[in-house]
Each structure stands twice: as C-alpha cells, then as structure tokens.
Amino acid sequence: MEKKPRQRRLPLPMHRRPEDQTEPQVRDARPDLAGSDWREKVEAKLQLLPKQPGVYLLRDRHGRVLYVGKAKSLHSRVRNY
C-alpha cells in the first residue's frame, strides 16, 4: 500500500477587521504620559474601543510589536492593561 504525502496545514486566519477599516482614533490610542491628566486621556480613548471581538498589539516605546493578542471584548481587555 502506497502512503499519501502529508498535507501541510496552514495556520488559521486571525479574525479582525481589515486595517483600512479601523478607526484612526483606535489605532493611535497610546496616551501622552507627560501631562498630569493622562488618566482622563486614557479613559477617553477607552470609550472609542469596541466591545466586540478583535485583535490588539502591545508595542514598546519604539513602536515595535511585543505581543499580539485577541479578545472577546477589546474594550474590556485593553481596560485591564
């Protein structure tokens, strides 16, 4: 009996909205921590995040991606960070 060659499995796609459809306010949600009112700025940015599933990126101070995560509610997940 001849063995069939193994088929390679491709990774499952990440479920997220295409980048060109994301709102610019959400994409630039990093707060300016120099001022004393950074908490208010963060709270205002949190209100812009959807309470729907999505993907988020954690970046270092140079903008390099450190971690890519997914959440059932982007709003709740980012609030925890």
C-alpha positions as a Markdown table, in Angstrom:
| # | Residue | x | y | z |
|---|---|---|---|---|
| 1 | Met | 0.0 | 0.0 | 0.0 |
| 2 | Glu | 1.4 | 3.4 | -1.0 |
| 3 | Lys | 1.4 | 6.2 | 1.6 |
| 4 | Lys | -0.1 | 9.5 | 0.6 |
| 5 | Pro | 2.2 | 12.6 | 1.2 |
| 6 | Arg | 1.1 | 14.5 | 4.3 |
| 7 | Gln | -0.8 | 17.7 | 3.6 |
| 8 | Arg | 0.6 | 20.8 | 5.2 |
| 9 | Arg | -1.8 | 22.6 | 7.5 |
| 10 | Leu | -1.9 | 26.3 | 7.1 |
| 11 | Pro | -2.4 | 28.5 | 10.3 |
| 12 | Leu | -5.9 | 29.7 | 10.9 |
| 13 | Pro | -6.5 | 33.3 | 9.9 |
| 14 | Met | -6.8 | 35.8 | 12.7 |
| 15 | His | -10.3 | 37.3 | 13.0 |
| 16 | Arg | -10.1 | 41.0 | 12.8 |
| 17 | Arg | -11.3 | 43.9 | 10.8 |
| 18 | Pro | -9.1 | 44.9 | 7.9 |
| 19 | Glu | -6.7 | 47.7 | 8.9 |
| 20 | Asp | -8.1 | 50.2 | 6.4 |
| 21 | Gln | -11.5 | 49.9 | 8.2 |
| 22 | Thr | -10.2 | 50.6 | 11.7 |
| 23 | Glu | -10.9 | 54.0 | 13.1 |
| 24 | Pro | -7.8 | 56.2 | 13.4 |
| 25 | Gln | -8.6 | 57.1 | 17.0 |
| 26 | Val | -8.4 | 53.5 | 18.0 |
| 27 | Arg | -5.1 | 52.9 | 16.0 |
| 28 | Asp | -3.5 | 55.9 | 17.8 |
| 29 | Ala | -4.7 | 55.0 | 21.3 |
| 30 | Arg | -1.3 | 55.5 | 23.0 |
| 31 | Pro | -1.6 | 58.2 | 25.7 |
| 32 | Asp | 0.8 | 61.1 | 26.2 |
| 33 | Leu | 2.0 | 60.4 | 29.7 |
| 34 | Ala | 3.9 | 63.7 | 30.1 |
| 35 | Gly | 0.9 | 65.6 | 31.3 |
| 36 | Ser | -0.9 | 65.2 | 34.6 |
| 37 | Asp | -4.3 | 64.4 | 33.0 |
| 38 | Trp | -3.2 | 61.2 | 31.3 |
| 39 | Arg | -5.9 | 59.2 | 33.2 |
| 40 | Glu | -8.6 | 61.3 | 31.6 |
| 41 | Lys | -6.9 | 60.8 | 28.2 |
| 42 | Val | -6.8 | 57.1 | 28.6 |
| 43 | Glu | -10.4 | 56.9 | 29.7 |
| 44 | Ala | -11.5 | 59.0 | 26.7 |
| 45 | Lys | -9.5 | 56.6 | 24.3 |
| 46 | Leu | -11.1 | 53.5 | 26.0 |
| 47 | Gln | -14.6 | 54.8 | 25.2 |
| 48 | Leu | -13.6 | 54.6 | 21.5 |
| 49 | Leu | -12.8 | 50.9 | 21.6 |
| 50 | Pro | -15.5 | 48.5 | 20.5 |
| 51 | Lys | -17.0 | 46.0 | 23.0 |
| 52 | Gln | -16.6 | 43.3 | 20.2 |
| 53 | Pro | -14.0 | 40.7 | 19.5 |
| 54 | Gly | -10.8 | 41.8 | 17.9 |
| 55 | Val | -7.0 | 41.8 | 17.9 |
| 56 | Tyr | -4.7 | 44.1 | 19.8 |
| 57 | Leu | -1.0 | 44.9 | 19.7 |
| 58 | Leu | 1.3 | 45.7 | 22.6 |
| 59 | Arg | 4.2 | 47.8 | 21.5 |
| 60 | Asp | 7.4 | 49.0 | 23.1 |
| 61 | Arg | 8.4 | 52.7 | 23.3 |
| 62 | His | 9.9 | 52.4 | 19.8 |
| 63 | Gly | 6.7 | 51.1 | 18.3 |
| 64 | Arg | 7.9 | 47.5 | 17.8 |
| 65 | Val | 5.3 | 44.9 | 18.4 |
| 66 | Leu | 6.0 | 42.9 | 21.5 |
| 67 | Tyr | 2.7 | 40.9 | 21.7 |
| 68 | Val | -0.3 | 40.2 | 19.5 |
| 69 | Gly | -3.4 | 39.2 | 21.4 |
| 70 | Lys | -7.1 | 38.6 | 20.7 |
| 71 | Ala | -10.0 | 39.3 | 22.9 |
| 72 | Lys | -13.8 | 38.7 | 23.0 |
| 73 | Ser | -14.2 | 42.3 | 24.0 |
| 74 | Leu | -11.4 | 44.7 | 23.0 |
| 75 | His | -12.8 | 47.3 | 25.4 |
| 76 | Ser | -12.6 | 45.0 | 28.5 |
| 77 | Arg | -9.2 | 43.6 | 27.6 |
| 78 | Val | -7.5 | 47.0 | 27.0 |
| 79 | Arg | -9.1 | 48.4 | 30.2 |
| 80 | Asn | -7.3 | 45.6 | 32.1 |
| 81 | Tyr | -3.9 | 46.7 | 30.8 |
